[in-house]
Amino acid sequence: MILKILVQLSRIIVGALFIFSGFVKLVDPIGSQYKFQEYFSEGVLNMEFLVPYALPFAILLIIAEILLGVMILVGYKPKVTVWSLFFITLIFLFLTWYSAYYNKVTDCGCFGDAIKLTPWETFYKNIILIALILLLVIKVAVIKPIFAGKIPKVITFLSLFVFLFIVQHVLTHLPIVDFRAYAIGKNLQEGMQYPADGSIPPVHDFVLENEQEDLAPILLDKEKVMLVIVYNLEKANKEGFAKIKNITDKAIAKGYTVYGVSASFTDDLLAAKKEHNLAFDFLFCDETTLKTMIRANPGIMVLNKGTVTQKKNWVDAEDVEL
């Protein structure tokens, strides 16, 4: 009796953890893409041939993670589910040990940007998780569907449809939930303040440089600022610049200070400005910082005295309120 209770508790804990972990990444799959690119890089796993496939790999893993969490809770195909949970956790147990032991990846991204864990904290979390899953593997016969008939199957496939819809939505627009320091409502100047423990502030490496100086302090004091984020010009969606031009021209007419921000070469940016007849200049910022600021290329961020008031993918540029 006690063993059955432990199995059901493990089932709930594992299912809830996988759903939570999957959800915080589901709302921002591009963040997971960047993390897998880091894992596949030469300095970590040295599997750079997989870098171009980081996004589909991230989406597949996220969907599998959250769907398996649903399946274990509703009791749909328990044998397949528990063994899948076991092998996925075993893979990440190795990855987190590798990251922690060799100090390769300082944040595994297992909870997206919602919760930050050190590599060793993540490894020990996975040790506990795989112990719970092993109990489910051994006592898989105890795991029964919580609903009769085809209801568990319907819940599973309905969940899959919802998860795929969310992925499509956030890739077309922006993350549904933004856990980063550049989220709407966040003040970047406050984010630059060092915490009491002396750790790195949430907003760091935020510079907006022209050829002479860093304009970030000046722009963060202004009331009406629009930044067009193009973290990498070569990877930017060229169709987006027509909409970018339209909204930036309107913003300038209404008194906004408008700048593009990119990590690309100056000559390439000047050529793009001429090609698309853009009425603003570009400033330089670190590419990683720009990727953190907004999951779009190009994307739009509106500031009011350093507070983020709006963020839009270029697809939704016309929805920016001026």
FIDRENTOR-239222 format. One record per residue (C-alpha): x, y, z. Coordinates in steps of 0.25 Angstrom, whole numbers, padded with zeros to 4 digits, always signed. Example, Ala and Ser with C-alpha at 12.3 -4.5 7.8 and 13.67 -1.06 7.14 Angstrom:
<sites>
+0049-0018+0031;+0055-0004+0029;
</sites>
This chain:
<sites>
+0000+0000+0000;+0011+0010+0004;+0019+0006-0009;+0006+0009-0017;+0005+0023-0011;+0020+0026-0013;+0018+0022-0028;+0006+0031-0029;+0013+0042-0022;+0025+0040-0032;+0016+0040-0043;+0010+0054-0039;+0024+0060-0036;+0030+0055-0049;+0018+0059-0058;+0017+0073-0051;+0032+0075-0053;+0032+0072-0067;+0020+0080-0070;+0026+0092-0063;+0039+0090-0069;+0033+0088-0083;+0024+0100-0082;+0034+0111-0078;+0042+0107-0091;+0029+0105-0099;+0026+0120-0098;+0040+0123-0103;+0046+0112-0112;+0056+0122-0118;+0063+0123-0104;+0064+0107-0104;+0070+0108-0119;+0081+0118-0114;+0084+0108-0102;+0085+0096-0112;+0094+0104-0121;+0103+0106-0109;+0103+0092-0105;+0106+0088-0120;+0117+0098-0121;+0132+0094-0123;+0135+0098-0108;+0125+0089-0102;+0120+0076-0110;+0128+0080-0123;+0116+0076-0131;+0115+0088-0140;+0108+0081-0151;+0096+0081-0142;+0095+0096-0140;+0086+0099-0152;+0076+0089-0147;+0076+0094-0132;+0062+0100-0134;+0055+0088-0139;+0062+0080-0129;+0058+0089-0118;+0044+0089-0122;+0043+0074-0123;+0050+0072-0109;+0040+0083-0103;+0028+0076-0108;+0033+0063-0104;+0036+0067-0090;+0023+0074-0087;+0014+0064-0094;+0021+0052-0086;+0017+0060-0074;+0003+0060-0078;+0003+0046-0082;+0009+0041-0069;-0002+0049-0061;-0014+0044-0069;-0008+0030-0070;-0007+0029-0085;+0002+0017-0090;+0010+0017-0077;+0021+0007-0082;+0024+0015-0093;+0023+0028-0085;+0032+0024-0073;+0043+0018-0082;+0043+0031-0091;+0044+0039-0078;+0055+0030-0073;+0064+0032-0086;+0061+0047-0087;+0065+0049-0073;+0077+0040-0074;+0082+0048-0086;+0081+0061-0079;+0087+0055-0066;+0100+0052-0075;+0099+0066-0081;+0098+0073-0068;+0109+0065-0062;+0118+0069-0073;+0114+0083-0072;+0117+0084-0057;+0129+0075-0057;+0136+0083-0069;+0129+0096-0066;+0125+0097-0080;+0111+0103-0079;+0108+0111-0067;+0093+0110-0069;+0086+0098-0075;+0073+0105-0078;+0065+0093-0073;+0055+0103-0067;+0057+0114-0078;+0059+0128-0073;+0048+0125-0062;+0058+0119-0052;+0073+0119-0052;+0081+0107-0046;+0096+0105-0046;+0101+0093-0054;+0103+0085-0041;+0089+0088-0035;+0083+0084-0049;+0091+0071-0048;+0086+0067-0034;+0072+0071-0038;+0073+0061-0049;+0079+0050-0040;+0066+0052-0031;+0057+0052-0044;+0063+0039-0049;+0062+0032-0036;+0047+0035-0036;+0046+0031-0051;+0053+0018-0047;+0042+0015-0037;+0031+0017-0048;+0039+0008-0057;+0039-0003-0047;+0025-0002-0043;+0019+0002-0056;+0008-0008-0055;+0002+0001-0043;+0001+0013-0053;-0014+0013-0058;-0021+0023-0066;-0029+0033-0058;-0041+0033-0067;-0048+0022-0074;-0049+0019-0089;-0042+0028-0099;-0042+0040-0091;-0027+0039-0087;-0024+0038-0102;-0032+0050-0106;-0026+0058-0095;-0012+0054-0100;-0015+0058-0115;-0023+0070-0111;-0011+0075-0103;-0001+0072-0114;-0010+0081-0123;-0010+0092-0113;+0005+0091-0111;+0008+0092-0126;-0001+0104-0127;+0006+0111-0116;+0020+0108-0123;+0014+0114-0136;+0009+0126-0129;+0021+0130-0122;+0030+0127-0134;+0022+0137-0142;+0020+0147-0131;+0028+0148-0118;+0028+0139-0105;+0015+0138-0098;+0022+0140-0085;+0035+0147-0084;+0044+0144-0072;+0055+0152-0076;+0061+0165-0071;+0056+0172-0083;+0041+0169-0082;+0030+0179-0083;+0029+0187-0070;+0044+0185-0067;+0053+0197-0064;+0066+0195-0071;+0073+0205-0062;+0068+0198-0049;+0072+0185-0056;+0087+0190-0057;+0088+0191-0042;+0097+0181-0035;+0089+0172-0025;+0093+0172-0011;+0100+0159-0012;+0110+0165-0022;+0105+0156-0034;+0104+0160-0048;+0092+0170-0050;+0080+0165-0059;+0083+0175-0069;+0098+0175-0073;+0106+0177-0086;+0096+0187-0090;+0103+0198-0098;+0098+0205-0110;+0110+0211-0117;+0113+0219-0128;+0127+0223-0133;+0129+0233-0122;+0122+0228-0109;+0112+0219-0102;+0098+0226-0104;+0091+0216-0094;+0091+0226-0082;+0085+0237-0091;+0074+0229-0098;+0070+0222-0085;+0067+0236-0079;+0058+0240-0091;+0043+0238-0091;+0040+0234-0106;+0051+0224-0111;+0049+0213-0121;+0060+0203-0124;+0060+0194-0136;+0067+0181-0132;+0075+0174-0143;+0084+0165-0136;+0090+0159-0149;+0087+0166-0162;+0091+0153-0170;+0080+0145-0163;+0070+0156-0162;+0057+0155-0170;+0058+0164-0181;+0043+0165-0183;+0042+0172-0169;+0049+0184-0173;+0038+0190-0181;+0029+0189-0169;+0041+0195-0160;+0042+0207-0169;+0027+0210-0169;+0026+0209-0153;+0039+0217-0151;+0036+0228-0161;+0023+0230-0153;+0030+0229-0140;+0040+0240-0144;+0029+0249-0149;+0023+0248-0135;+0036+0252-0128;+0042+0238-0125;+0057+0236-0124;+0059+0224-0133;+0072+0216-0134;+0075+0202-0140;+0083+0193-0132;+0092+0182-0137;+0105+0174-0135;+0107+0174-0151;+0118+0181-0158;+0116+0196-0160;+0118+0195-0175;+0107+0185-0176;+0098+0193-0168;+0100+0206-0176;+0097+0198-0189;+0084+0192-0182;+0080+0206-0178;+0082+0211-0192;+0075+0199-0199;+0063+0200-0190;+0063+0215-0189;+0063+0215-0174;+0062+0229-0167;+0070+0225-0155;+0085+0221-0151;+0090+0208-0145;+0097+0206-0132;+0105+0195-0127;+0102+0185-0116;+0107+0171-0113;+0099+0160-0121;+0096+0151-0109;+0090+0164-0102;+0081+0167-0114;+0076+0152-0115;+0073+0153-0100;+0065+0167-0102;+0056+0162-0112;+0053+0149-0120;+0052+0155-0133;+0061+0159-0144;+0057+0170-0147;+0049+0174-0135;+0044+0187-0128;+0046+0191-0114;+0040+0204-0109;+0045+0211-0096;+0040+0222-0087;+0051+0227-0078;+0058+0213-0078;+0045+0205-0076;+0041+0195-0087;+0027+0199-0091;+0025+0191-0104;+0032+0179-0111;+0028+0175-0125;+0033+0165-0135;+0034+0172-0149;+0021+0164-0153;+0013+0172-0143;+0020+0185-0146;+0007+0192-0150;+0002+0189-0136;+0012+0198-0129;+0005+0209-0122;+0011+0223-0124;
</sites>
